[in-house]
Amino acid sequence: MIPESPLLSRLGAPVSAITAYDYPTARLADEAGIQLILVGDSLGMVVAGLPDTTGVTLAQMAYHTEMVSRAVKSAVVVADLPYRTYNTPGETVRNARSLIDAGADAVKLEGGLDQIEKVEALSAAGIPLMGHLGMLPQRVREEGGYKKKGRSREEADEIVEAARALERAGAFALVLESVMPTVAERVTAAVGIPTIGIGSGENCSGQIRVFHDVVGAYPWFVPPFAKTYANVAGEMRKGLEAYARELR
């Protein structure tokens, strides 16, 4: 019998999750009732203007985690372990602990069957872990771009098998990114922990989105699966233009 994570008692169904990278956005998300806030390494692209997530460092993740955790009173705070910071079980535990010390309730790492030993090490160390299957942004250069996962039967079966293995190893939840919706539905039925989808259809236990996509704060690129509910960038631009006009 797999022991249930105490973090699950703080998550209702469906799970609402969003990224946040600083105090004001995290506080707004928490006050809005978002259940899970991910300090994602997507900050490399959204905040720092990098081409992908692979340039984000552990020190940067710890810094942003401190800001977010300072703002949050209710939501579960999860921090990404960045690229090349979990090569071995020992390194994984050591670096995960630094994010927990920065205020995270849990950490997230990417990958499936190849990461089980590291997830078990985290579990043994008492560090809650959220898994991440499907499209793995930290491997975008290796794979030559962002690609939908689970198109073939073999790949679909591997995702389901990895989800079960991650649950057995101690993961309390799974992000399913850019997974074929039928496969995401299979995973959700196969495990007893929440599946949180992004670009993986509606049949997950919850959904996660990037804060800036939801509020329209990053107009230069919006993923095709993202729905924008506001136009923050437009309002900011109008305010800045009005300020400049007044000075002139």
SEROBA-551626 format. One record per residue: x, y, z of N, C-alpha, C, O in turn; residue in three letters. Coordinates in steps of 0.05 Angstrom, whole numbers, plus 32768, in hexadecimal, padded with zeros to 4 digits. Layout:
BEGIN
XYZXYZXYZXYZALA...
//
This chain:
BEGIN
80117FE880008000800080008012801980008023801C8011MET800E802B7FED801D80437FEB801280587FFE7FFA805E7FFCILE802280638011801880768024800F80908015801D80998002PRO7FF9809C801D7FEF80B480107FFE80CC801A800280CF8032GLU800680DD8007801480F6800F80018109801D7FEA810C8015SER800A811680337FFA812A80407FF38141802E7FE081508034PRO8003814680197FFD815C80077FE381587FF97FD6816B7FF1LEU7FDB813F7FF57FC281397FE67FA981447FF57F95814B7FE8LEU7FAB8146800F7F948151801E7F8F816E80197F7A8179801FSER7FA3817B800D7FA1819880067F98819C7FE97F9581B37FE0ARG7F9481867FDA7F8C81887FBF7F70817D7FBB7F6B81667FC3LEU7F5E818C7FB07F4381827FAA7F41817A7F8D7F54817C7F7EGLY7F2A81717F857F2581697F6A7F11817B7F5D7EFC81807F68ALA7F1781867F457F3081827F367F4681947F427F4181A97F4EPRO7F5F818C7F3D7F76819C7F477F7B81B47F357F7E81B17F1DVAL7F7B81CB7F417F8381E37F327FA081EA7F397FA781EC7F50SER7FB081ED7F247FCC81F27F287FD682077F147FCC82097EFEALA7FEA82177F1C7FF4822C7F0B801182317F12801A822B7F29ILE8021823B7F00803C82437F06803C825F7F13802A826F7F0DTHR805082647F238055827F7F2D807282827F33807F826E7F3BALA807D829A7F30809A829D7F3280A282B37F4580BA82B77F4ATYR808F82C27F51809682D77F63807F82DC7F77806B82CE7F76ASP808482EE7F89807182F37F9F805682FC7F96804282F07F9DTYR805383117F858038831A7F7E802883067F6E801083037F73PRO803482F87F5B802582E57F4B801D82CD7F5D800682C37F5ATHR802E82C47F6E802882AE7F80801282B67F93800082A67F99ALA801382CE7F9E7FFF82D77FB17FE382D97FA37FCF82D17FAEARG7FE382E47F8B7FCA82E57F7C7FBE82CA7F777FA682C57F7ALEU7FCF82B77F6F7FC6829C7F697FBB828E7F837FA682817F82ALA7FC982927F987FC182867FB27FA782927FBB7F9582837FC4ASP7FA482AC7FB97F8C82B97FC27F7482B27FB07F5D82B37FB8GLU7F7A82AB7F977F6482A27F847F5B82867F897F48827D7F7DALA7F6982777F9B7F61825C7FA27F6E82477F917F6582307F92GLY7F83824D7F837F9282397F747F9E82267F887FAA822E7F9CILE7F9C820C7F837FA481F87F977FC181F17F977FCD81EB7FACGLN7FCE81F27F807FEA81EB7F7D7FF981FF7F6D7FF082067F56LEU800F820A7F77801F821D7F69803A82117F63804882087F75ILE804182107F49805A82057F41806E821C7F3B8069822D7F2ALEU8084821C7F49809A822E7F4280A9821F7F2C80BB820F7F31VAL80A182247F1380AA82147EFD80C4821F7EF180C982377EF2GLY80D4820D7EE680EC82177ED880E582247EBE80F6822E7EAFASP80CB82257EB780C182357EA180C782537EA580C482637E93SER80CE825A7EBE80D682767EC380EE827E7EB180F182957EABLEU80FE826A7EA9811482707E96810A827D7E7D8118828F7E72GLY80F382747E7380E8827F7E5A80D682987E6080D982AC7E52MET80C582957E7380B082A97E7880BB82C27E8680B382D97E80VAL80CE82BE7E9880D982D47EA780F482DD7E9D80FA82F57E9BVAL810582CA7E96812182D17E8E812582D37E70813A82DD7E68ALA811282CB7E60811582CE7E43812882BA7E36813282BF7E20GLY812C82A37E43813D828E7E38812D827E7E238115827F7E23LEU813B82707E11812D82617DFC811F82487E06810C823F7DFAPRO8128823D7E1D811C82267E29812382257E47812D82397E51ASP811C820F7E548120820E7E71813B82057E7A814182067E92THR814C81FC7E67816581EF7E6F817A82017E7B818D81F87E87THR8176821C7E79818A822E7E84818482367EA1819482467EACGLY816F822C7EAC816782347EC8817982257EDC817E820D7ED9VAL818282337EF0819382287F04818482217F1E816E822B7F23THR819082117F2F8185820B7F49818382237F5A816F82277F68LEU819782347F598196824D7F6A817F825F7F618172826B7F72ALA817982607F47816382707F3E814882647F48813682727F50GLN8146824A7F46812E823D7F50812A82417F6D811382467F76MET813F82407F7D813C82447F9A813482617F9F812382667FB1ALA813F82747F91813882907F94811A82957F8E810C82A37F9ETYR8111828B7F7880F4828F7F7180E2827F7F8480CC82887F8AHIS80EB82687F8D80DB82597FA080D882687FBB80C282687FC6THR80EC82767FC380EA82867FDC80D5829C7FD880C582A07FEAGLU80D582A97FC180C282BF7FBC80A682B47FBC809482BF7FC9MET80A1829E7FAF808782927FAD807D82887FC88066828E7FCFVAL808D82797FD68085826E7FEF807F82838004806E827F8015SER808C829A8002808682B18014806A82BB8010805E82C78022ARG805F82B87FF8804482C37FF2802D82AF7FF7801682B87FFBALA803382957FF9801E82817FF9801682798015802782748026VAL7FFC827880197FF2826F80337FE3825480327FE382458045LYS7FD8824E801B7FC7823680197FD0822280047FCF820A8009SER7FD9822B7FED7FE082197FD77FF882077FDD8009820F7FEDALA7FF981F07FD0801181DF7FD1802581EC7FBE801F81F17FA6VAL803E81F07FC7805381FC7FB7806681E67FAE807281D87FBFVAL806981E37F94807B81CF7F88809081DE7F78808A81F17F69VAL80A981D67F7B80BF81E37F6C80CC81CF7F5A80D181B87F61ALA80D281D87F4180E081C77F2E80FD81C37F35810B81D67F3CASP810681AA7F33812381A57F33812C81AB7F178123819F7F04LEU813F81BF7F13814681C67EF8815881B27EEA8162819F7EF6PRO815D81B77ED1816D81A67EC08188819F7ECC819681B17ED6TYR818E81867ECB81A8817B7ED481AD81807EF281C481837EFAARG819881807F02819D81827F1F819381687F2D819281687F46THR818C81537F1E8184813A7F2A818F81227F1A818081117F12TYR81AA81237F1781B7810E7F0881BA80F47F1881B980DE7F0CASN81BC80F57F3281BF80DE7F4381AB80E07F5A81A280F67F60THR81A480CA7F67819280CC7F7F819C80DF7F94818D80EF7F9FPRO81B680DE7F9A81C180F07FAF81BF810D7FA781B8811E7FB8GLY81C681137F8E81C4812F7F8581A781387F8581A1814F7F8CGLU819581267F7D8179812D7F7D816F81357F99816181497F9CTHR817581257FAD816C812B7FC8817981457FD2816B81567FDEVAL819281497FCD81A081617FD78194817A7FCA818F818E7FD8ARG8190817A7FB0818581927FA3816881967FA9815E81AD7FABASN815981807FAC813D81827FB3813A818F7FCF8128819F7FD4ALA814C81877FE1814B81927FFC814F81B07FFC814481BE800DARG816081BA7FEA816481D77FE9814B81E57FE0814781FC7FE9SER813B81D97FD0812181E57FC7810D81E37FDE80FC81F67FE1LEU810D81CE7FED80FB81CB8004810381E0801980F281ED8025ILE811D81E4801D812781F88030811F82148027811C82268038ASP811C8218800D81148232800280F68237800580EC824D8000ALA80E78223800E80CA8226801380B782158004809F82168008GLY80C182047FF280B081F27FE380A581DC7FF480B281D28007ALA808C81D37FEF808081BC7FFC808A81A27FEE808B818D7FFBASP809181A47FD58098818D7FC580A981967FAE80AB81AE7FA8ALA80B581837FA080C581897F8880B981787F7180AA81667F74VAL80C181807F5980B981727F4180D2816C7F3080E3817D7F2DLYS80D381547F2480E7814E7F1180DA81417EF980C581357EFALEU80E881427EE280DE81387EC980E8811C7EC480FF81157ECAGLU80D7810B7EB880E080F17EAF80D080DA7EBD80C380DF7ED1GLY80D380C27EB280C480AC7EBB80D480957EC780DF80987EDDGLY80D5807F7EB980E280677EC48100806C7ECA810B805F7EDCLEU810D807E7EBC812980847EC1812E80947EDA814580987EE3ASP8118809D7EE7811B80AE7EFF811280A07F18811280AD7F2EGLN810A80877F1780FE807A7F2E811080797F468108807E7F5DILE812980737F42813C80717F58813F808C7F678142808D7F7FGLU813D80A27F58813F80BC7F64812680C37F73812780D07F88LYS810F80BB7F6880F680C07F7680F580B07F9080EB80BA7FA4VAL80FE80987F8F80FF80887FA8811280947FBD810C80947FD4GLU812880A07FB3813A80AD7FC6812D80C67FD3813080CB7FEAALA811E80D57FC3810F80EC7FCE80FB80E37FE280F880EE7FF7LEU80EC80CE7FDB80D880C37FEE80E580BA800880DA80BF801DSER80FB80AC8006810980A3801E811380BA802F811580B88048ALA811980D18022812280E98030810B80FA803B8110810E8047ALA80F280F2803580DB8101803E80D58119802E80C9812C8038GLY80DE811A801580DA8131800380C4812B7FEF80C881197FDEILE80AD81387FF1809781327FDE809F81397FC180AD814C7FBCPRO809681287FAF809E812A7F92808581297F80807481187F83LEU8085813C7F6D8071813B7F58808081337F3E8094813F7F37MET8075811F7F30808281167F18807981267F00806781377F01GLY808681227EE9808181317ED18086811E7EB9809D81177EB4HIS807081177EAB807281057E95806881127E7B805A81277E7CLEU806E81057E65806681107E4B807C81207E3E809381177E3DGLY807581377E34808981497E29809981557E40808E81607E54MET80B481527E3E80C6815B7E5480D581737E4A80E881707E3ALEU80CE818B7E5380DC81A37E4980FA81A37E4D810881AF7E3DPRO810481967E62812181967E66813081857E51814881867E4FGLN812181757E42812D81647E2D8127816E7E11812A815F7DFEARG811D81877E0F811481917DF5812B81927DE18126818D7DC9VAL814381977DEA815A81987DD78161817C7DCD816781787DB6ARG816081697DE08166814D7DD8815181437DC4815881347DB2GLU8138814B7DC88123813F7DB8811D81507D9F810C81497D8EGLU812A81677D9D812781787D85810C81867D838101818A7D6EGLY8102818F7D9A80E9819E7D9B80D481937DAD80D8817E7DBAGLY80BE81A17DAF80A881997DC0809581877DB1808981907D9DTYR8092816E7DBA8082815B7DAB806D814D7DBC807281487DD4LYS805681487DB18040813A7DBF8049811E7DC5805681117DB4LYS804281147DDD804B80FA7DE5803380E67DE7801C80EE7DECLYS803A80CD7DE2802580B87DE4801780B27DCA800280A77DCAGLY802380BA7DB4801680B57D9A801780987D938004808D7D87ARG802D808A7D99802F806D7D938026805D7DAB802780677DC1SER801D80447DA6801580327DBB802C802E7DCF8028802E7DE7ARG8044802A7DC4805B80257DD58061803D7DE8806680397DFFGLU806080557DDD8065806C7DED804F80717E01805580787E18GLU8036806B7DF98020806E7E0C8022805B7E23801E80627E3AALA802980427E1D802C802E7E32804380357E45804180307E5DASP805880407E3A806F80487E4B8067805F7E5E8070805F7E75GLU805780717E55804E80877E66803D807C7E7D804080857E94ILE802B806A7E77801A805E7E8C802B804F7EA0802780517EB8VAL803E803F7E96804F802F7EA7806080427EB98063803C7ED1GLU806A80577EAE807A806A7EBD806980787ED38073807C7EE9ALA8050807E7ECC803F808B7EE0803A80787EF8803C80817F0FALA8035805F7EF38032804C7F08804B80497F19804A80487F32ARG806280497F0B807C80467F1A8082805E7F2B808B805B7F41ALA807C80767F218080808E7F30806E808E7F49807780977F5FLEU805580867F46804380847F5D804E80717F72804F80777F89GLU805780597F69806280467F7C807B80517F8A8080804A7FA1ARG808B80617F7C80A3806C7F87809E80827F9B80B0808A7FAAALA8086808D7F9B807F80A17FAF807580BC7FA4806F80CD7FB4GLY807280BF7F8A806880D97F7F804C80DE7F89803C80CB7F8AALA804680F67F91802B80FD7F9B801981077F85800081097F89PHE8024810E7F6E801581187F57802681177F3E803E81147F40ALA8019811A7F27802781187F0D801E812F7EFB800681347EF8LEU8031813D7EEF802B814F7ED9802C813F7EC0804081317EBBVAL801881427EAF801881357E948018814C7E80800481597E7CLEU802F81507E73803281667E608032815C7E438041814B7E3BGLU802081687E33801E81627E16801C81447E11802A81397E00SER800C81377E218006811A7E1D7FEC81177E0E7FD981277E12VAL7FEA81047DFC7FD181007DEE7FBB80FC7E027FBE80ED7E15MET7FA481097DFE7F8F81097E127F8580EC7E197F7F80E77E30PRO7F8580DA7E067F7C80BF7E0C7F9080B17E1F7F8980A17E30THR7FAA80B87E1C7FBE80AC7E2D7FBD80B97E497FC080AB7E5DVAL7FB980D37E4A7FB680E07E647F9E80D57E737FA080D27E8CALA7F8980CE7E657F7280C27E727F7980A67E7D7F70809F7E93GLU7F8980977E6E7F92807D7E777FA3807F7E907F9F80707EA3ARG7FB580937E907FC680977EA77FB6809E7EC07FBA80937ED6VAL7FA380B07EBD7F9280B87ED37F8280A17EDF7F7F80A07EF7THR7F7A808F7ECE7F6B80777ED77F7E80637EE47F7580537EF5ALA7F9880637EDC7FAA804F7EE57FB780557F007FC280437F0DALA7FB6806E7F097FC480767F227FAF80817F367F9980897F2FVAL7FB880817F4F7FA6808B7F647FAE80A77F6D7FA380B27F81GLY7FC280B47F607FCA80CF7F677FC180E27F517FBB80D97F3BILE7FBF80FC7F577FB5810F7F437FC781117F2B7FDF81117F2DPRO7FBA81137F147FC881197EFB7FC181367EF37FA9813D7EF3THR7FD581467EEE7FD081627EE97FD981687ECC7FF181687EC7ILE7FC6816D7EBB7FCC816F7E9F7FD3818B7E957FCA819F7EA0GLY7FE4818C7E817FE981A57E727FEC819D7E55800081917E4DILE7FD981A47E457FD9819C7E297FD4817F7E267FDD81737E12GLY7FC581727E397FC081557E387FA3814E7E3A7F9C81387E42SER7F9281617E337F75815B7E337F6881607E4E7F7581697E61GLY7F4E815A7E507F3E81617E677F3B814B7E7B7F30814F7E91GLU7F4481337E757F3F811C7E867F5581167E9A7F5B80FF7EA0ASN7F61812B7EA47F7581297EBA7F6781317ED47F50813A7ED4CYS7F75812D7EEA7F6A81347F047F6A81527F087F5C815C7F1ASER7F7981617EF97F7B817E7EFB7F8A81897EE37F92817A7ED1GLY7F8F81A37EE47F9D81B07ECE7FB181C47EDA7FAD81CF7EF0GLN7FC781C87ECC7FDB81DC7ED37FE081EE7EBB7FE181E47EA4ILE7FE382087EC07FE9821B7EAB7FFF822E7EB5800382317ECDARG800B823B7EA2801F82507EA88010826A7EAE7FFE82727E9FVAL801682767EC58009828E7ECE800682A37EB87FF182AE7EB3PHE801C82A87EAA801C82BD7E96800A82B77E7E800082C97E71HIS8006829D7E787FF482967E637FD7829B7E6B7FC782A57E5CASP7FD182947E847FB582977E8E7FAC82B47E8F7F9682BA7E87VAL7FBE82C67E987FB682E27E9B7FBE82F37E837FB9830B7E84VAL7FCA82E87E6F7FD282F77E577FE9830A7E5C7FE983217E52GLY7FFC83017E6C801383137E73802B830E7E62803F831C7E64ALA802A82FA7E50804182F47E3E803582F27E22803182DC7E18TYR803183087E14802383087DFA803482FE7DE3802982F97DCDPRO804E82FA7DE6805F82F37DD0805D82D67DC7806282D07DB0TRP805482C57DDA804F82A97DD3803B829D7DE7803F829F7DFFPHE802682917DDC801282837DEC800F82677DE1800882647DC9VAL801382527DF1801182377DE77FF582327DDC7FE1823E7DE5PRO7FF282217DC87FD8821C7DBB7FC382117DCE7FAB82157DC9PRO7FCB82037DE37FB881F87DF67FB0820B7E0C7F9D82057E1BPHE7FBD82227E0E7FB882357E247FA182487E1D7FA082537E08ALA7F8F824B7E317F7A825E7E2E7F8182767E3F7F8882747E56LYS7F7F828E7E337F8582A77E417F6C82B37E4B7F5882B77E3CTHR7F6B82BA7E657F5382C47E727F5482E27E777F4082EE7E80TYR7F6A82EF7E727F6D830C7E777F8183177E637F8D83087E53ALA7F8683317E657F99833E7E537FAB83517E637FAC83697E5FASN7FB983457E767FCB83547E887FE083647E787FE5837B7E7EVAL7FEC83577E64800083657E547FF5837D7E46800283927E45ALA7FDD837B7E3C7FD083917E2E7FCB83A87E417FCF83BF7E3AGLY7FC183A27E597FBC83B77E6D7FD683C47E767FD783DD7E7AGLU7FEA83B47E7A800483BF7E82800F83D27E6C801A83E77E72MET800D83C97E53801783D97E3D800883F47E3C801484087E37ARG7FED83F37E3F7FDD840B7E3F7FE6841E7E557FE884377E51LYS7FEA84137E6D7FF384247E83800E84307E7E801284487E84GLY802184217E74803C842B7E6E803B84417E58804984557E5ALEU802B843C7E44802884507E2E801C846A7E39802484807E31GLU800884687E4A7FFC847F7E568010848F7E67801084A77E66ALA802084807E768034848D7E868048849C7E75805084B37E7BTYR8051848F7E5F8065849C7E4D805984B47E40806684C97E3DALA803F84B37E38803284CA7E2B803084E17E3E803584F87E36ARG802A84DB7E57802784F17E6B804284FF7E6F804285187E72GLU805784F07E70807284FC7E748079850D7E5C808585227E5FLEU807185047E44807885147E2C8068852E7E2B806B853D7E18ARG
//
